[in-house]
Amino acid sequence: MNGIYFENITADDLRQIVSEEVRKALAEKPAPRQYTREQVADMCHITLATLHNWVRQGRLHPVKVNGRVLFSEQEITNLLNRRR
């Protein structure tokens, strides 16, 4: 029989350990959302060529994840706020 056995631990101690771990998990912020080039171009109502130019000009800073070019939600928000 496979399992985890605890020695010298009370039910209250276990309850406290589980409660702390759940609290930690809920407190963690989710990873920021990332968008593809196509999604960014659509959100900004621009062509992919314009998006490419903006990256070359330093207006946007993409990250590469497993060979994919992605833009963070914060990066897009900053760009849109600068354009207004």
C-alpha positions as CSV (number, residue, x, y, z in Angstrom):
1,M,0.0,0.0,0.0
2,N,1.5,3.3,-1.1
3,G,0.8,6.4,1.0
4,I,2.2,9.1,3.2
5,Y,2.4,8.4,6.9
6,F,2.8,11.1,9.5
7,E,4.2,10.3,12.9
8,N,3.7,12.5,15.9
9,I,1.4,15.0,14.2
10,T,-2.0,15.9,15.5
11,A,-5.0,16.6,13.4
12,D,-4.8,20.3,14.4
13,D,-1.2,20.5,13.2
14,L,-2.1,18.9,9.9
15,R,-5.1,21.3,9.5
16,Q,-2.8,24.3,10.2
17,I,-0.2,23.1,7.7
18,V,-2.9,22.6,5.0
19,S,-4.5,25.9,5.8
20,E,-1.1,27.8,5.4
21,E,-0.4,26.1,2.1
22,V,-3.8,26.9,0.7
23,R,-3.4,30.6,1.9
24,K,0.0,30.8,0.1
25,A,-1.4,29.3,-3.1
26,L,-4.3,31.8,-3.1
27,A,-2.0,34.7,-2.4
28,E,0.2,34.0,-5.5
29,K,-0.6,36.2,-8.4
30,P,-1.3,34.5,-11.7
31,A,1.2,34.9,-14.5
32,P,0.6,38.0,-16.6
33,R,-1.3,37.3,-19.8
34,Q,0.8,37.2,-23.0
35,Y,-0.5,37.9,-26.6
36,T,0.7,36.8,-30.0
37,R,1.7,39.2,-32.7
38,E,-1.7,38.7,-34.5
39,Q,-3.6,39.4,-31.3
40,V,-1.7,42.6,-30.6
41,A,-2.1,43.8,-34.2
42,D,-5.9,43.1,-33.9
43,M,-6.1,44.9,-30.5
44,C,-4.3,47.9,-31.7
45,H,-6.0,47.9,-35.2
46,I,-2.7,47.8,-37.0
47,T,-1.0,45.6,-39.5
48,L,1.7,43.1,-38.7
49,A,4.2,45.3,-40.6
50,T,3.4,48.2,-38.4
51,L,3.8,46.0,-35.3
52,H,7.2,44.9,-36.6
53,N,8.2,48.6,-37.1
54,W,7.1,49.4,-33.5
55,V,9.2,46.6,-32.2
56,R,12.2,47.9,-34.3
57,Q,11.6,51.4,-33.0
58,G,11.5,50.2,-29.4
59,R,7.9,51.0,-28.7
60,L,7.2,47.4,-27.8
61,H,9.4,44.8,-26.3
62,P,8.4,41.2,-27.1
63,V,9.7,38.1,-25.3
64,K,10.4,34.8,-27.0
65,V,8.9,31.7,-25.4
66,N,9.7,28.4,-27.1
67,G,10.4,30.2,-30.4
68,R,7.1,32.2,-30.2
69,V,7.1,36.0,-30.1
70,L,4.8,37.2,-27.4
71,F,3.9,40.5,-25.8
72,S,2.9,40.9,-22.2
73,E,-0.4,42.5,-21.2
74,Q,1.5,45.2,-19.3
75,E,3.6,46.1,-22.4
76,I,0.4,46.5,-24.5
77,T,-1.3,48.5,-21.8
78,N,1.7,50.9,-21.6
79,L,1.7,51.3,-25.3
80,L,-2.0,52.1,-25.5
81,N,-1.7,54.6,-22.6
82,R,1.2,56.4,-24.4
83,R,-0.9,56.6,-27.6
84,R,-3.8,58.4,-25.9
